């Protein structure tokens, strides 16, 4: 289901399900992160639902996400604080990581509105790094084909994007995400563009989420 008009990165509370028909395969990305074949296969077959609570406490924006999966796989929990402070976290899939999250402003790139992003990912190869920038900009999809890019409404304010940066403590990979909204097949969806990098190799994936409604 398409996202309601009022949904944006400052108002994500509710239930969202990953649309596997519109999302890229997560298998190459998870493989680069050292996730086992069995777990990757199970995740690929599962229906993934995000239960998001976004709120402000003591002037700090929090985004708490409980991820549930069908097929008997234990989900993960994300507890994000916006402000780019380093937070440590450990879960059963990705191990120990250090993460940072912040809202990001927009800028004009020709006729497009794109994130005014300070990219953290460093693949170490000029062509790959340029590809990462184009992907986060919304110029291309994960496979390099042309993309319509992000869609931003003036009502979303001066910071209509979210950036996440994670470094693995144990396995040497990094994962960078940009969250926003895109129009796909005529409908507006919440999307995450993700780049995982390790040892001069990177994997890109776009995840597309449909809106299920508020928590009951």
Secondary structure, DSSP 8 states (H G I E B T S, - for coil): ----TT-BTTB--EEEEE-TTTS--SHHHHHHTT--HHHHHHHHHS-EEEEEEEEEETTEEEEEEEEEESSS----EEEEEBS---EEEEETTTEEEEEEEEEE-EEEETTEEEE--------S-HHHHHHHHHHHHTSB-TTS-B---B---GGG-S--EEEEEEEESSS--EEEEEEEEEEETTEEEEEEEEEEEETTEEEEEEEEEEEEES--
